[in-house]
Amino acid sequence: MSRVLMVAAPRSGSGKTTVTLALLSAFRRRGLSVRALKTGPDYIDPAFHQEATGLPCANLDSWAMQGEALDSRLARAGEGVDLVIVESSMGLFDGLALPDGQRGAASDIAARFGMPVLMVLDASGQGQSVGAVAQGLAEWDEAVSVGGVILNNIASDRHEKLCRAALRQNLLGVFRRDRAILLPERHLGLVQARERGDLADFFGSLADKAEAELDLDAIFALSRPISQGAIKGGCLMPPPGQRIALADDAAFSFLYAHLAEEWREAGAEILPFSPLADEAPDDRAECCWLPGGYPELHAARLAAALHFKAGMHHFATTRAVHGECGGFMVLGAGLEEANGARYEMLGLLSHETSFAKRKMALGYRQACLLQDSLLGPKGTIFRGHEFHYARVTEAGHDAAFARLQDGEGQDLGVAGAQRGTVSGSFFHVLARRQ
């Protein structure tokens, strides 16, 4: 029977991802089959989880996904594995100002499924205060069970002694400060897993550290069986076509694993291609999807990819194309890099975007389609999110793609662009609402 536990923390930057990867690597070394899930909207951490486990990492989101969809995602993740580790996003209780159960908070997921929580506390810059933090988290919500604590960034024996003495919760490990295991970051999060060539050694080092510094037996015992009655059906978004040309490389990597999984289960075939390698979409495909990613770091290469650009123009004359975030930027007329250099993009839409004139956009979004598109008919509602620093500097002359609301229902106006069957916006789809 598959088991589950959640790794959480009071805030971002506490070391959740490092601890999660260490646990996945250590349990896998012990011969267990493991899988990871991530709460909230995130692509980058799940890519590391996939590399550590060999299995795709899907997302659980209590704001974007309705009840049965959440049940289905956990049930699917538990099939054929011994242990599912769910890494929380942000802090355990962080989410929207909405009722519990629909706030997008990791605590919603822990409470819904009765997942025991392993709390990671970053003890840097403090001593006995970690005890108060742990106590407050453990008692904040009686529906959420904090079953154990890992202290992270412990600097010395004395530091450990002070922190240990203050804890009233079950201490299941102490991660000593180690700069060799820090994960490098950039503007949207961690440097992508696919860009690192040292992951096997990195995971091996994390497994060594977990074996030496964590009580792995007690952590496994903390986990609980996944309910066998969970629903395994449902579809969060139907495939946009029978054969889907999917841009997939370091510039276009932000596709949710649950969407790809469900599209394949529905009988669709995904045909990946690499714009950075100057590849065009497969001509057998019925539609083309350009996910988000980091095109702003590769604008010169994309501008010089003449075969890719010609292939996209040929494809778009007869078939639908959609771009999310980075894909939306590349569909436009031009992209300005951080240094101010402008590069011509596909020009299938007329807007201009800039990474030099930055403005962060972050948050949940509900999108209502303003006309028929690759995603669905006019009026279809999706839930998802935005997270980007680039901005539209010239709106262009195309029709708007969707009307947006934030996670609490505040109208944000129209967004994105659509010309015929070519569409795009900064909005990332998590699930179709209706």
C-alpha positions in Angstrom: 0.0 0.0 0.0 1.4 3.4 -1.0 2.0 5.9 1.8 2.2 9.7 1.8 3.7 12.6 3.8 4.2 16.3 3.3 7.4 18.3 3.6 6.6 21.9 4.6 8.1 25.0 6.2 7.0 28.4 7.7 8.2 30.2 4.6 9.9 30.0 1.2 13.7 29.6 1.3 13.7 27.3 4.4 15.2 24.3 2.5 12.1 22.3 1.7 13.2 21.4 -1.8 16.7 20.3 -0.6 15.2 18.2 2.1 12.6 16.7 -0.2 15.3 15.7 -2.8 17.4 14.3 0.0 14.5 12.1 1.2 13.6 11.0 -2.3 17.2 10.1 -3.1 17.8 8.3 0.2 14.6 6.2 0.1 15.2 5.3 -3.5 18.7 4.2 -2.6 17.1 2.0 0.0 15.1 0.2 -2.7 11.8 2.0 -2.2 9.8 3.2 -5.2 9.1 6.9 -4.6 7.2 9.7 -6.2 6.8 13.4 -5.5 4.0 15.9 -5.8 4.1 19.7 -5.4 1.4 21.9 -4.0 0.5 25.1 -5.8 1.6 26.3 -9.2 5.3 25.4 -9.8 7.2 23.8 -12.7 10.8 24.1 -11.6 10.9 22.1 -8.4 8.8 19.3 -9.9 11.5 18.9 -12.7 14.1 18.2 -9.9 11.7 15.8 -8.3 11.2 13.9 -11.6 15.0 13.6 -12.0 15.4 12.3 -8.5 12.6 9.7 -8.8 12.4 8.9 -12.5 8.7 9.6 -12.4 6.8 12.8 -13.4 5.8 15.1 -10.5 2.3 16.5 -10.7 0.8 19.4 -8.8 -2.0 19.6 -6.2 -3.7 22.9 -6.0 -6.8 23.5 -3.8 -7.8 26.8 -5.6 -7.4 25.7 -9.2 -8.6 22.1 -8.8 -11.9 20.9 -7.5 -12.4 18.1 -5.0 -12.5 15.0 -7.2 -9.6 16.3 -9.3 -7.4 16.5 -6.2 -8.5 13.0 -5.1 -7.6 11.7 -8.6 -4.2 13.3 -8.7 -3.2 11.8 -5.4 -4.6 8.4 -6.3 -2.7 8.4 -9.6 0.5 9.4 -7.9 0.3 6.5 -5.4 -0.2 3.8 -8.0 2.8 1.4 -8.1 5.0 3.3 -5.6 5.8 2.8 -1.9 5.9 6.4 -0.8 4.7 9.8 -2.1 6.3 12.9 -0.7 4.4 16.1 -1.2 6.5 19.3 -1.1 4.5 22.4 -0.1 4.9 25.7 -1.8 5.7 28.8 0.2 4.8 28.5 3.9 2.5 25.7 5.1 -0.5 28.1 5.7 0.2 30.6 3.0 -2.6 31.1 0.5 -5.5 33.4 -0.6 -7.8 35.2 1.8 -10.6 32.6 1.2 -12.1 29.8 3.3 -9.9 26.9 4.2 -10.0 24.1 1.7 -9.9 26.5 -1.3 -7.1 28.9 -0.5 -4.4 27.3 -2.6 -2.5 26.7 0.7 -0.5 23.5 1.4 -2.5 23.2 4.6 -5.6 22.7 2.5 -4.0 19.6 1.0 -2.7 18.3 4.3 -6.1 18.7 5.9 -8.0 17.2 3.0 -6.0 14.0 2.9 -4.9 13.7 6.5 -1.2 14.0 5.4 1.3 14.1 8.3 3.5 17.1 7.9 7.3 17.0 8.3 8.3 20.6 9.1 11.6 22.0 7.9 12.8 24.9 10.1 15.6 27.1 8.9 17.5 27.8 12.2 20.0 30.3 10.8 20.1 33.5 12.8 18.1 32.1 15.7 18.3 29.7 18.6 15.5 28.7 21.0 13.0 30.7 19.0 12.7 27.8 16.6 10.8 26.1 19.4 8.1 28.8 19.5 7.8 28.7 15.7 7.4 25.0 15.7 4.8 25.1 18.5 2.8 27.8 16.7 2.7 25.9 13.5 1.8 22.6 15.2 -1.2 24.3 17.1 -2.4 26.7 14.4 -5.0 24.4 12.8 -6.2 21.2 14.5 -7.0 19.7 11.0 -3.3 19.8 10.1 -1.0 17.3 11.9 2.6 18.3 12.2 4.3 15.0 13.0 7.9 15.9 13.1 10.6 18.6 12.6 13.9 18.8 10.7 16.2 21.6 11.7 18.1 23.1 8.8 21.2 25.3 8.6 22.5 24.3 11.9 25.9 25.9 12.3 27.6 24.2 15.2 27.2 21.7 18.1 26.2 24.5 20.4 23.6 25.9 17.9 22.1 22.4 17.7 22.0 22.0 21.5 20.1 25.3 21.9 17.6 24.5 19.2 17.0 20.9 20.4 16.4 22.1 24.0 13.6 24.4 22.8 11.7 21.9 20.7 8.6 20.2 22.0 7.9 18.5 18.7 9.4 15.2 17.5 12.9 16.0 16.1 13.6 13.7 13.1 16.9 15.2 11.9 19.4 18.0 11.9 20.8 19.2 8.6 24.1 20.9 9.2 24.9 24.0 7.1 26.5 22.8 3.9 27.1 25.2 0.9 27.9 22.3 -1.3 24.2 21.4 -1.5 22.8 24.9 -2.2 20.6 25.0 -5.3 21.5 27.9 -7.6 18.6 30.3 -8.4 17.6 32.8 -11.0 14.6 35.2 -11.5 11.8 32.6 -11.7 13.3 30.2 -9.1 15.9 27.5 -9.2 18.2 27.0 -12.2 16.4 24.3 -14.2 17.2 20.6 -13.6 17.8 20.1 -17.4 20.5 22.7 -17.3 22.6 20.9 -14.7 24.9 18.1 -15.7 25.8 17.0 -12.1 22.4 15.8 -10.8 23.4 12.1 -10.3 26.3 13.1 -8.1 24.2 15.8 -6.4 21.4 13.4 -5.5 24.1 10.9 -4.3 25.5 13.6 -1.9 22.0 14.4 -0.7 21.3 10.7 0.0 24.5 10.5 2.0 23.6 13.5 4.0 20.1 12.2 4.7 21.5 8.8 5.8 23.9 10.5 8.2 21.8 13.3 9.6 18.1 12.3 9.4 16.1 9.5 11.0 14.8 7.9 7.8 13.1 5.0 9.6 11.1 7.4 11.8 10.3 9.7 8.8 8.9 6.7 6.9 6.9 5.6 9.9 5.4 9.1 10.1 3.8 8.6 6.6 0.3 7.3 6.3 -1.4 5.0 3.8 -3.1 6.7 0.9 -6.9 5.9 0.8 -7.7 3.1 -1.6 -11.1 4.6 -2.4 -9.8 7.7 -4.2 -11.2 8.4 -7.6 -8.8 7.8 -10.5 -10.8 9.4 -13.3 -11.4 13.0 -14.4 -9.5 15.3 -16.7 -8.3 18.8 -15.7 -8.0 19.9 -19.4 -8.8 17.9 -22.5 -6.0 17.5 -25.0 -6.1 20.4 -27.6 -5.6 17.9 -30.4 -4.9 14.2 -31.3 -1.3 15.1 -32.2 0.3 18.0 -30.3 3.5 19.6 -31.4 5.2 20.7 -28.1 8.2 23.0 -27.9 10.5 21.4 -25.3 14.0 22.7 -24.4 15.7 25.1 -22.0 13.7 28.0 -23.4 10.3 26.2 -23.3 10.0 23.8 -20.4 7.1 24.9 -18.2 4.4 22.3 -19.0 2.5 20.8 -16.1 3.1 17.1 -15.8 -0.5 16.4 -15.0 -1.6 18.0 -18.4 0.9 15.9 -20.4 -0.1 12.8 -18.5 -3.8 13.3 -19.0 -3.4 14.2 -22.7 -1.6 10.9 -23.3 -4.2 9.0 -21.3 -6.9 10.5 -23.5 -5.1 9.1 -26.5 -3.2 12.2 -27.7 0.3 11.9 -29.0 2.8 14.6 -27.9 5.5 15.4 -30.6 8.3 17.4 -28.9 10.6 19.7 -30.9 13.3 22.1 -29.9 13.3 25.7 -31.2 16.8 26.2 -29.7 18.0 23.4 -32.0 16.2 25.2 -34.9 13.6 22.5 -35.2 10.1 23.1 -36.6 6.9 21.6 -35.3 6.2 18.2 -36.7 4.0 18.5 -39.8 1.9 15.6 -38.6 0.6 17.5 -35.6 -2.8 19.1 -35.5 -1.9 21.9 -33.2 1.2 23.5 -31.6 1.8 24.4 -28.0 4.6 26.8 -26.9 5.0 26.5 -23.1 6.6 29.0 -20.8 10.2 28.9 -19.9 13.2 31.2 -20.4 13.1 32.7 -23.9 14.5 35.9 -22.5 17.8 34.1 -21.9 17.9 32.7 -25.4 16.5 35.5 -27.6 19.4 35.8 -29.9 19.4 32.0 -30.7 15.7 32.0 -31.2 15.9 35.0 -33.5 18.5 33.2 -35.6 16.6 29.9 -35.7 15.3 30.4 -39.3 14.1 26.9 -39.8 12.0 27.1 -36.6 10.6 30.4 -37.6 9.7 29.4 -41.1 8.2 26.1 -39.8 6.0 28.0 -37.3 4.7 30.3 -40.0 3.9 27.4 -42.3 2.2 25.5 -39.5 0.1 28.5 -38.4 -1.4 28.9 -41.9 -3.5 25.8 -41.4 -3.4 24.9 -37.8 -3.9 26.4 -34.3 -1.0 27.6 -32.2 -1.0 28.7 -28.5 1.7 30.2 -26.4 1.9 30.5 -22.6 4.0 33.2 -21.0 7.4 32.6 -22.6 5.6 31.1 -25.6 3.5 34.2 -25.8 6.6 36.3 -25.8 8.1 34.4 -28.7 4.8 34.5 -30.7 5.1 38.3 -30.7 7.0 40.7 -33.0 10.0 41.3 -30.8 11.6 40.5 -27.5 14.0 42.8 -25.6 16.6 41.2 -23.5 17.8 42.5 -20.1 20.7 44.4 -21.8 18.2 46.3 -24.0 19.0 44.4 -27.2 15.9 43.7 -29.3 15.4 40.5 -31.3 12.8 39.7 -33.8 10.5 36.9 -32.8 7.9 35.0 -34.8 5.5 37.9 -35.5 2.5 35.6 -35.5 1.1 38.1 -33.0 1.9 41.8 -33.1 2.9 42.7 -29.5 6.3 43.5 -28.1 7.7 42.3 -24.8 10.7 43.4 -22.7 12.8 41.8 -20.0 14.8 45.0 -19.7 11.7 47.0 -18.5 10.8 44.5 -15.8 7.7 44.4 -13.7 6.9 41.3 -11.7 3.4 39.7 -12.1 2.6 37.0 -9.7 -0.6 35.3 -8.6 -3.6 33.1 -9.3 -5.7 33.9 -12.3 -9.1 32.9 -13.6 -9.4 33.3 -17.4 -12.5 33.5 -19.5 -11.9 33.0 -23.2 -13.1 35.9 -25.3 -13.4 33.9 -28.5 -12.9 30.3 -29.7 -9.3 29.2 -29.5 -7.1 26.1 -29.2 -8.0 26.0 -25.5 -11.7 25.8 -26.1 -14.8 27.7 -27.2 -15.6 31.3 -26.2 -16.7 31.5 -22.6 -14.6 28.6 -21.3 -13.2 29.3 -17.9 -9.8 28.2 -16.8 -7.9 28.5 -13.5 -4.1 29.0 -13.4 -1.5 31.6 -12.6 0.9 34.2 -13.8 4.6 34.5 -12.7 6.9 36.6 -14.9 9.1 39.7 -14.9 8.8 40.5 -18.6 6.1 43.0 -19.7 4.2 43.9 -22.8 5.7 47.2 -24.0 3.7 47.5 -27.2 0.2 46.0 -27.2 -0.1 45.5 -30.9 -3.3 45.3 -32.9 -4.6 41.8 -32.2 -7.8 40.9 -30.4 -7.6 40.2 -26.7 -7.4 36.5 -25.7 -9.2 36.4 -22.3 -10.6 38.4 -19.5 -8.8 37.8 -16.2 -9.7 37.8 -12.5 -7.3 37.4 -9.7 -7.7 34.5 -7.2 -10.2 36.4 -5.1 -12.4 37.5 -8.0 -11.1 41.0 -8.6 -11.4 41.9 -12.3 -8.0 42.5 -14.0 -9.3 43.4 -17.4 -8.4 41.7 -20.7 -5.1 40.1 -21.5 -3.2 38.2 -24.1 -3.7 38.3 -27.9 -5.3 36.3 -30.6 -5.2 36.5 -34.4 -7.2 33.9 -36.1 -6.2 30.5 -34.6 -2.9 31.8 -33.1 -3.3 32.8 -29.4 -1.3 33.5 -26.3 -1.0 35.2 -23.0 1.1 35.3 -19.8 -1.5 33.0 -18.2 -0.5 29.4 -17.4 -3.4 26.9 -17.3 -3.6 24.6 -14.3 -7.2 23.3 -14.9 -10.4 24.0 -16.9 -13.1 25.2 -14.5 -16.1 24.9 -16.8 
